[in-house]
Amino acid sequence: MPTPTARVTRAEHSSIRVMFDLAERHDGDLVRLEVGEPDFDTPEHVVDAAARAARAGETHYTSNAGLPACRRAISDVLATEYDVQYDPDEIVVTVGGMEALHLAVLSTVGPGEELLVPGPTWPNYETQAILAGGSLREVPMPAASDFDLEADRVIDAMSDETGAVVLTTPSNPTGRVFDPEECRAVVEAAADHGAYVIADEVYLGLTYDREPTGIAAYTDHPDHVLTVGSCSKAYAMTGWRLGWLAGDRHLLECVLAVRESTTACASSVAQHAAIAALTGPQEPFEEMRREFRRRRDLVVDRVEAIDGLSCPRPEGAFYAYLDPGIDGESLPLAKYLLTEHGVVLAPGDGFGDATPGRLRLSFANSIDRLEEGFDRIEAGLAQY
């Protein structure tokens, strides 16, 4: 019997998890900058809508694809906010963006096929490829261009074994927002190979320096794009586990056949919460985005002021991919900064093979804690 977990290295045994576990066991004041979760509570009107739905008896199974009203709300937001056109019947409501990605990979990557991902990359894609019977192939993007997407590198890596390509924009871990022309070129090449592009856009609502636009809007082959989104990041709803997968309705029929035997449907109460988040007052979310932009600006200023430290300018999400100028793996440095200086960062070793020595900083924390965290980073690097 095969034992796929023996091959799951980045997600289950990664240096990121090591740091999280060390921080959980640490006795003392820590500045936690390793976790990618908004530090805002879900707005009150969303919580109230969920409570009303629960008290009204909206606590039963929904269709596998999700409540029609929820799918309509997602369709409207994708069109008005991100210029991506999907009918409600081209959308499946999922248990967070994680399930959407898992279903997308299961539907596009067959046994022996490859999932291509520009690196550095979020580690969970590897697990998802393995669970589909395939493998992950990381295509490193050059540090000299701050890890921006270079389509030619991805296209050169495509072959008959390519099932899908994941484009994550804004990027985790770099915060980069990929150039539309480069995204378009990857989609067109994938279509020529009979492959799909999985557009992981869970951070798209947290784009700072340009209008957020979905990858499916860039291309003449939107039927070869599967769009993944979520309420988790931009709506401060990580614990509600509410996301979506949008794409070609024929492929979604395969998706629904799979999830009928797994999760069946997303939480009915969480779907009502999502409807309120997507269609209700947007002021709390806009205030949150403004605060994230303010924190981003602080991060840029502090990084520039620390001798020997640099990072690509975060254009979205809430991550900075720090280069402290060391050789080799960054896990020892991350452990040192935690144990000796009380600041927790995610080692870049967990985000692929191309970026040893990097550290991912999450600015999903208050301005005061970020200032304190950078003070500790600066002191630690000076003594390392």
C-alpha positions as CSV (number, residue, x, y, z in Angstrom):
1,M,0.0,0.0,0.0
2,P,1.5,3.4,-0.9
3,T,2.4,5.8,1.8
4,P,2.2,9.3,0.3
5,T,2.8,11.0,3.6
6,A,6.4,9.8,3.4
7,R,6.8,12.3,0.6
8,V,5.0,15.2,2.2
9,T,7.9,17.2,3.4
10,R,7.3,20.9,3.1
11,A,3.8,21.1,4.6
12,E,4.0,18.5,7.4
13,H,7.6,18.8,8.4
14,S,8.5,22.2,7.2
15,S,10.6,24.8,9.0
16,I,7.5,27.0,9.2
17,R,5.7,24.5,11.4
18,V,8.9,24.1,13.5
19,M,8.8,27.8,14.3
20,F,5.1,27.8,15.1
21,D,5.6,24.9,17.5
22,L,8.6,26.5,19.1
23,A,6.7,29.7,19.6
24,E,3.8,27.9,21.2
25,R,6.1,26.3,23.7
26,H,8.0,29.5,24.5
27,D,7.6,31.0,27.9
28,G,7.9,34.8,27.5
29,D,7.0,37.8,25.5
30,L,7.1,37.1,21.7
31,V,6.3,39.3,18.8
32,R,4.5,36.8,16.5
33,L,5.1,37.7,12.8
34,E,5.1,34.3,11.3
35,V,1.3,33.6,11.0
36,G,-0.7,34.6,7.9
37,E,-3.9,35.5,9.6
38,P,-5.6,39.0,9.9
39,D,-5.6,40.3,13.5
40,F,-9.0,41.8,13.0
41,D,-12.3,40.3,14.2
42,T,-15.1,39.5,11.8
43,P,-17.3,42.6,11.6
44,E,-20.4,42.6,13.7
45,H,-22.9,42.7,10.9
46,V,-21.5,39.5,9.5
47,V,-21.6,37.7,12.9
48,D,-25.2,39.0,13.4
49,A,-26.3,37.6,10.0
50,A,-24.9,34.2,10.8
51,A,-26.6,34.2,14.2
52,R,-29.9,35.1,12.6
53,A,-29.6,32.4,10.1
54,A,-28.8,29.8,12.7
55,R,-31.8,30.9,14.9
56,A,-34.0,30.8,11.8
57,G,-33.2,27.1,11.2
58,E,-30.7,27.6,8.3
59,T,-28.6,24.8,9.7
60,H,-29.1,22.0,7.2
61,Y,-27.3,20.7,4.2
62,T,-27.1,22.9,1.2
63,S,-26.6,21.8,-2.4
64,N,-23.1,20.5,-3.1
65,A,-22.4,23.7,-5.1
66,G,-23.7,26.0,-2.3
67,L,-26.6,28.3,-1.6
68,P,-27.8,30.1,-4.8
69,A,-27.7,33.4,-3.0
70,C,-24.1,32.8,-1.9
71,R,-23.0,31.9,-5.4
72,R,-24.8,35.0,-6.8
73,A,-23.0,37.2,-4.2
74,I,-19.6,35.7,-5.1
75,S,-20.4,36.1,-8.9
76,D,-21.3,39.8,-8.4
77,V,-18.2,40.6,-6.3
78,L,-15.9,38.9,-8.8
79,A,-17.4,40.9,-11.6
80,T,-17.6,44.3,-9.9
81,E,-14.3,44.2,-7.9
82,Y,-12.0,42.0,-10.0
83,D,-13.5,42.2,-13.6
84,V,-13.9,38.4,-13.7
85,Q,-17.2,37.1,-15.2
86,Y,-18.6,33.9,-13.8
87,D,-22.3,32.9,-13.8
88,P,-23.5,31.5,-10.4
89,D,-23.6,28.0,-11.9
90,E,-19.9,28.3,-12.6
91,I,-19.1,28.7,-8.9
92,V,-18.8,26.1,-6.2
93,V,-18.8,27.3,-2.6
94,T,-16.1,25.5,-0.7
95,V,-14.8,24.9,2.8
96,G,-12.3,27.7,2.6
97,G,-9.8,28.4,-0.1
98,M,-7.9,25.3,0.9
99,E,-10.7,23.0,-0.2
100,A,-11.1,25.0,-3.4
101,L,-7.4,24.5,-4.2
102,H,-7.5,20.8,-3.3
103,L,-10.5,20.2,-5.6
104,A,-8.9,22.2,-8.4
105,V,-5.7,20.1,-8.2
106,L,-7.6,16.8,-8.0
107,S,-9.6,17.8,-11.1
108,T,-6.6,18.8,-13.2
109,V,-3.6,16.8,-12.2
110,G,-3.7,13.1,-12.9
111,P,-1.4,10.3,-11.6
112,G,2.1,10.9,-12.9
113,E,1.4,14.5,-13.9
114,E,3.0,17.6,-12.7
115,L,1.7,20.7,-11.0
116,L,3.9,23.6,-12.0
117,V,4.4,26.5,-9.5
118,P,6.6,29.6,-9.8
119,G,8.9,29.7,-6.8
120,P,9.2,30.7,-4.0
121,T,5.8,29.2,-3.3
122,W,3.3,28.3,-0.6
123,P,4.2,24.8,0.6
124,N,0.7,23.2,0.6
125,Y,0.6,22.9,-3.1
126,E,3.1,20.1,-2.9
127,T,0.8,18.1,-0.6
128,Q,-2.1,18.7,-2.9
129,A,-0.2,17.5,-5.9
130,I,0.8,14.3,-4.1
131,L,-2.7,13.6,-2.9
132,A,-3.8,13.8,-6.6
133,G,-1.1,11.2,-7.5
134,G,1.1,13.7,-9.2
135,S,4.1,15.8,-8.2
136,L,5.0,19.4,-7.7
137,R,7.6,21.0,-10.0
138,E,8.9,24.3,-8.7
139,V,10.0,26.8,-11.4
140,P,12.3,29.3,-9.6
141,M,11.8,33.0,-10.3
142,P,15.0,35.1,-10.1
143,A,15.7,37.0,-7.0
144,A,17.3,39.7,-9.2
145,S,13.8,40.7,-10.4
146,D,12.3,40.4,-6.9
147,F,10.6,37.1,-7.8
148,D,8.3,38.7,-10.3
149,L,6.6,36.2,-12.7
150,E,8.7,35.5,-15.8
151,A,6.3,33.6,-18.1
152,D,9.1,32.2,-20.3
153,R,10.5,30.2,-17.4
154,V,7.1,28.7,-16.7
155,I,6.4,28.0,-20.3
156,D,9.7,26.3,-20.9
157,A,8.9,24.0,-18.0
158,M,5.6,22.9,-19.5
159,S,5.4,19.4,-21.1
160,D,2.9,16.7,-21.9
161,E,3.0,15.8,-18.2
162,T,1.8,19.3,-17.1
163,G,-1.7,19.0,-15.6
164,A,-1.9,22.5,-14.2
165,V,0.0,25.7,-13.3
166,V,-0.7,27.6,-10.1
167,L,-0.3,31.4,-10.2
168,T,-0.6,32.9,-6.7
169,T,-1.1,36.7,-6.9
170,P,-0.7,38.5,-4.7
171,S,2.0,36.1,-3.7
172,N,2.6,34.2,-0.5
173,P,5.4,34.6,0.5
174,T,6.7,37.6,-1.5
175,G,3.7,39.9,-1.6
176,R,4.3,40.5,-5.4
177,V,1.4,41.1,-7.7
178,F,2.2,39.4,-11.1
179,D,2.2,41.4,-14.3
180,P,-1.0,40.9,-16.4
181,E,0.9,40.2,-19.6
182,E,3.0,37.5,-18.0
183,C,-0.1,35.9,-16.6
184,R,-1.8,36.0,-20.0
185,A,1.2,34.3,-21.6
186,V,1.2,31.5,-19.1
187,V,-2.6,30.9,-19.6
188,E,-2.2,30.8,-23.4
189,A,0.7,28.4,-23.2
190,A,-1.2,26.2,-20.7
191,A,-4.2,26.1,-23.1
192,D,-2.0,25.0,-25.9
193,H,-0.8,22.1,-23.7
194,G,-4.3,21.2,-22.7
195,A,-3.5,22.3,-19.2
196,Y,-5.2,24.6,-16.7
197,V,-4.1,27.6,-14.7
198,I,-5.3,27.6,-11.1
199,A,-5.5,31.3,-10.1
200,D,-5.0,31.4,-6.4
201,E,-6.4,34.8,-5.6
202,V,-7.3,34.6,-1.9
203,Y,-5.3,37.8,-1.3
204,L,-6.6,39.7,-4.3
205,G,-8.7,42.0,-2.2
206,L,-5.5,43.1,-0.4
207,T,-3.8,44.7,-3.4
208,Y,-2.2,48.1,-2.6
209,D,-0.6,49.7,-5.7
210,R,-3.0,48.9,-8.5
211,E,-6.6,48.0,-9.1
212,P,-7.1,44.3,-8.3
213,T,-8.0,42.2,-11.4
214,G,-8.4,38.5,-11.7
215,I,-6.2,36.4,-14.0
216,A,-9.3,35.1,-15.9
217,A,-10.0,38.7,-17.0
218,Y,-6.6,38.9,-18.8
219,T,-6.9,36.1,-21.2
220,D,-8.8,34.9,-24.3
221,H,-8.9,31.4,-22.7
222,P,-10.9,31.9,-19.5
223,D,-12.1,28.3,-19.8
224,H,-8.6,27.2,-19.0
225,V,-8.5,29.2,-15.7
226,L,-9.9,28.0,-12.4
227,T,-10.3,30.9,-10.0
228,V,-9.9,30.3,-6.2
229,G,-11.0,32.9,-3.7
230,S,-11.9,33.1,-0.1
231,C,-13.5,35.3,2.6
232,S,-10.6,34.4,5.0
233,K,-8.1,37.2,4.3
234,A,-9.8,40.2,2.9
235,Y,-12.9,39.8,5.1
236,A,-11.2,38.6,8.3
237,M,-13.1,35.3,8.3
238,T,-10.4,32.6,8.5
239,G,-12.3,30.5,11.0
240,W,-15.6,30.5,9.0
241,R,-13.9,28.3,6.4
242,L,-15.7,29.8,3.4
243,G,-14.1,30.0,-0.1
244,W,-15.0,29.3,-3.7
245,L,-13.8,27.7,-6.9
246,A,-15.0,29.2,-10.2
247,G,-14.4,27.9,-13.7
248,D,-15.7,25.9,-16.6
249,R,-19.0,24.3,-15.6
250,H,-18.1,20.9,-17.2
251,L,-15.0,20.7,-15.1
252,L,-17.0,21.8,-12.0
253,E,-19.2,18.7,-12.5
254,C,-16.2,16.6,-11.8
255,V,-15.4,18.8,-8.8
256,L,-18.9,18.3,-7.4
257,A,-18.7,14.5,-7.9
258,V,-15.6,14.4,-5.8
259,R,-16.8,16.7,-3.0
260,E,-20.1,14.9,-2.7
261,S,-18.0,12.1,-1.1
262,T,-15.8,14.4,1.0
263,T,-17.2,17.6,2.6
264,A,-20.6,17.5,0.7
265,C,-21.1,21.2,1.1
266,A,-19.8,24.3,3.0
267,S,-21.4,25.2,6.3
268,S,-24.9,26.7,5.7
269,V,-24.3,29.2,8.5
270,A,-20.9,30.3,7.1
271,Q,-22.5,30.8,3.7
272,H,-25.0,33.2,5.2
273,A,-22.1,35.0,6.9
274,A,-20.4,35.2,3.5
275,I,-23.5,36.7,1.9
276,A,-23.5,39.4,4.5
277,A,-19.8,40.1,4.1
278,L,-20.0,40.3,0.3
279,T,-23.2,42.3,0.0
280,G,-23.4,44.2,3.2
281,P,-21.6,47.3,4.5
282,Q,-18.0,47.4,3.2
283,E,-16.6,50.1,5.5
284,P,-15.1,47.7,8.1
285,F,-13.2,45.8,5.3
286,E,-12.1,49.0,3.6
287,E,-10.7,50.3,7.0
288,M,-8.9,47.0,7.4
289,R,-7.3,47.3,4.0
290,R,-6.2,50.9,4.7
291,E,-4.6,49.6,7.9
292,F,-2.8,46.8,6.0
293,R,-1.5,49.4,3.5
294,R,-0.2,51.6,6.4
295,R,1.6,48.6,7.9
296,R,3.0,47.7,4.5
297,D,4.5,51.2,4.3
298,L,6.0,50.9,7.7
299,V,7.6,47.5,6.8
300,V,9.1,49.1,3.7
301,D,10.5,52.0,5.7
302,R,11.9,49.8,8.5
303,V,13.5,47.3,6.1
304,E,15.2,50.1,4.2
305,A,16.6,51.5,7.4
306,I,18.3,48.3,8.6
307,D,21.7,47.8,7.2
308,G,22.1,44.6,5.3
309,L,18.3,43.8,5.2
310,S,16.2,44.0,2.0
311,C,13.0,42.6,0.5
312,P,10.8,42.9,-2.6
313,R,8.2,45.7,-2.1
314,P,5.0,44.0,-1.0
315,E,2.3,45.0,-3.5
316,G,-0.4,42.9,-1.9
317,A,-1.2,40.3,0.8
318,F,0.5,41.0,4.2
319,Y,3.9,39.4,3.7
320,A,7.5,40.7,3.3
321,Y,10.1,38.3,2.1
322,L,13.2,39.4,4.0
323,D,16.7,38.9,2.7
324,P,19.1,39.2,5.7
325,G,22.1,38.5,3.5
326,I,23.1,35.1,5.0
327,D,24.3,32.0,3.3
328,G,22.6,28.7,3.7
329,E,19.3,27.8,5.5
330,S,17.4,30.4,7.4
331,L,16.0,28.1,10.1
332,P,19.0,28.6,12.4
333,L,18.6,32.3,12.1
334,A,14.9,32.1,12.7
335,K,15.4,30.0,15.9
336,Y,18.1,32.5,17.1
337,L,15.7,35.5,16.6
338,L,13.0,33.6,18.6
339,T,15.1,32.3,21.5
340,E,17.4,35.3,21.9
341,H,15.3,38.2,20.8
342,G,11.7,37.2,21.1
343,V,10.5,37.7,17.5
344,V,9.0,34.9,15.4
345,L,9.4,34.8,11.6
346,A,8.8,32.0,9.0
347,P,12.0,30.6,7.5
348,G,12.2,30.9,3.7
349,D,13.4,27.3,3.6
350,G,9.8,26.2,3.8
351,F,8.8,28.1,0.6
352,G,10.9,26.1,-1.9
353,D,14.3,25.3,-3.0
354,A,15.3,28.5,-4.6
355,T,15.4,30.9,-1.6
356,P,17.5,29.6,1.3
357,G,18.4,32.3,3.8
358,R,15.1,34.2,3.5
359,L,12.6,35.0,6.2
360,R,8.9,35.7,5.7
361,L,7.5,38.4,7.9
362,S,3.7,38.7,8.3
363,F,2.5,42.2,8.9
364,A,-0.9,41.0,10.1
365,N,-0.1,42.5,13.5
366,S,-0.5,46.0,15.0
367,I,1.8,48.9,14.2
368,D,3.1,48.9,17.8
369,R,4.0,45.2,17.6
370,L,5.5,45.6,14.2
371,E,7.7,48.4,15.5
372,E,8.8,46.3,18.4
373,G,9.4,43.3,16.1
374,F,11.7,45.3,13.9
375,D,13.6,46.7,16.9
376,R,14.2,43.1,17.9
377,I,15.1,42.0,14.3
378,E,17.6,44.9,14.0
379,A,19.2,44.0,17.3
380,G,19.3,40.3,16.5
381,L,20.9,40.8,13.0
382,A,23.5,43.1,14.4
383,Q,24.6,40.4,16.8
384,Y,24.2,37.3,14.6
